[in-house]
Amino acid sequence: MFDCPRADSLGQVVLHPSRERYVDVVKAMADDGFTTCADLTAVDFLAHPGRPLPDGVTAERFEVVVNLLDIQTGRRTRLRVQVPEGDPTIPTLFDVHPGTEAMEREVYDMFGVEFTDHPDLTRILMPEDWIGHPLRKDETVGAIPVQFKEAGNG
Amino acid sequence: MSDLIVQTAEGGQELKPRSEVSAKELLREVGAVLRMSETEAAQLGGAPVDPDEDQTMIINMGPQHPSTHGVLRLMLELQGETVLRCKPIIGYLHTGMEKTGEQLTYMQGGTNVTRMDYLSPFFNELVFSMATEQLLGIDGDLPERAVWIRMLFSELNRMSSHLLFLATNGMDLGAVSMMIYGWREREEVLRFFQKVTGLRMNHNYVRPGGVAADLPPGWRDDVLRLLDLIPPRLEEYDTLMTGQPIWRERLQGVGVITPTEALALGATGPVLRSTGVDWDLRRGIPYLRYPEVEFDVIVGSYGDAFDRYAIRLNEVRESMRIVRQVLDRMPAGDYRIQDKKVTPPPRARIDESMEALIHHFKIFTEGFKVPEGEVYVAVESPRGELGCYIASDGSARPYRLHMRAPSFVNIQCLPHMMRGALVADAVAIISSVDPVLGDVDR
C-alpha cells in the first residue's frame, strides 16, 4: 500500500513510511481520497525502545503519528514516521493539509521535533521563553519550582 | 510599584507587524488554505493589498475578553473597523493534561480526561474508555445496557453543551435574556447528570468496561420530564432569535467559510457541517449503537455563523429524538463488564471475602495492565471529532495519551472567517465556532 511497510494495529490500518517519502505518501493518499488530516501528534519512545515494528523499519526515539481520514468512504489510515533523536526534523505537511499548522506547532512545542518549511514554527502552548519540551520522557513531572515572588512570607 | 509591572509577551507567537511579514508569507497562508498557487491567491484580492502601516493597528482581543469563552487571545490587525489579519494565541489554560495522563492508571485516567472539554465531559470519558477497551480487546464484550447508557449520556451531554452554546451565543450578540434561558435549560440536564453520577460536571462516570453505576430508580421519568420540558423552550428560542431580524442581520453572511477551506483546515463538527458537508462520525464511522437509531445529520448551506447557530439548535432536537429511542430500547442487564481484570468486585462481596477486598484494593491502587499496542478512536463530540490516541507499553499507565481536540483544530478557521470582517462580527465569529479553551489548551 503506497509502497510502505504496513502493520495493522487492532484492526486499524497503519503505514510506516520513511521520513524521506512521508510527504509524497501523504500527497498520494490525498489523491486517493484521504483528503482530511484528522490528527498529527508524536510519541517519545525513549523509555520504551523495543516496540514491535514491521521489517525494514528501524526504531528511532521519536515517532510522528498522522491520522488521515477519507470522508467519502469513512476510511482511516495512520502513518507512523520514525524521527531520529540526533536530527529531530521532518518535512511539514502544511502544503498538503494546511490544518496541520497548529498540530505541528504543538508537536514542536511538546517534543522539539522541527518541521522544516513550516510557515510559523513557534511554541503554541508553552510560553515563548520556556526551556525544554514537556512531553519528552526525560522531562520530569513536577520539577518546576512554584514561585510566588510577590506573596512575601506573611 | 513600578518593578512589579512586567511587560508580558509571547514573543514569536504574536502577530507580527505588517512591516516584518513578507508578502510571500501572507500569501502562502491564504493560498495553502484555498489550495491554489500564491499567484492565484494574490489575484483573489481578499485582503487589501499592502495598506500603509500607519493606517493599521494591531490590538489584542482577550485573553480576558468576555466573549472569548475563557482565555483565548486574538491579535487583530485592524484598518478602521475592518479586520485584516487575525492570529489566535493560545496556551493560557495549558496544564499539561497529556503529561498528567501518563502518570495516572487507566482506572484514574477518566478523572483527568473528563476535565479537558469541560462542557462535554462524557465524550472525553467515552473516547478514553473506548480506546482502553480496544487495547484490552474487550470492546466487543460490553453488556448491551452499558452501551445504551453511554448513548443516553452522549446525547444528553450534546444537548447540554449545545444549550450552553445557545446561551453564550446570545450573550455575545447582546441577546442577554437568551443567556439566562440557555443556562436554565442546561441546568435541568445537569441536574439529571448530578442525580446519576453525583456531579454536575467532570463525572468520571463512563469507565473502561462500562459505566460507574447503574441508572437510579426513576431515571426514566426524569428523562421524560426533560423531553417534555425542552421542546417548547426551543420553540421559544425560535421566536426569540431565529426569526428575529436583528439576530439574522448579526449572523447571516458573517464568518463565511467554504467546504474546501473547512476540509483543508481539518474542521469538523458543526463548523464543517455548516458548509454543507454531511460528515458526522455517528453516521460516517458509526460507534456504539448509532446505526440502530434514527436521526438526521443537520447540514447548512452557506457556511456562515447563522448556519452554525441553526445546526446546533436543531441538533438539540435530533439528540432528543435519539434519547427517545434509547428510552424505548434500554435493555435490562449489567451496566459494566464482568471481567475480573477491569471491574472491581461489588461492594457486598468486600465485606465477606478477603480476596475481594485485596482485589478491590489492587485495582484502585495499581490499576490493570493493558497489552502493548497503539490505537486511535474518535467520537463525534458536540464540537467535532474528538479523538484519543493511546500508545501502551504493556503497563498499567498509558505510555502516551493524546487527545485530538476538536476546538484546537477548529479555531484555526478563525483567521479565515475573520478576514475582511468587522470587529463587532469578530465576537459573533468566535462564538459561532464554540471553542472550549479547556479543550484547546489541555
Interface residues (C-beta under 8 A of the other chain):
Chain A: S9 L10 Q12 V14 T35 T36 C37 A38 D39 T41 V43 D44 A47 H48 R51 P52 V65 N67 I71 G74 R76 R78 F94 D95 H97 P98 G99 T100 E101 A102 M103 E106 M110 P119 T122 R123 I124 L125 M126 P127 E128 D129 P134 L135 E139 V141 E150
Chain B: L4 A9 E10 G11 G12 Q13 E25 R28 E29 A32 V33 I90 G91 H94 G96 E98 K99 T100 Q103 Q134 L135 G137 L263 A264 L265 G266 A267 T268 V277 W279 G284 I285 E372 G373 E374 V375 Y376 A378 E385 G387 Y389 A391 D393 Y399 R400 H402 R404 F408 V409 I411 Q412 D441 R442
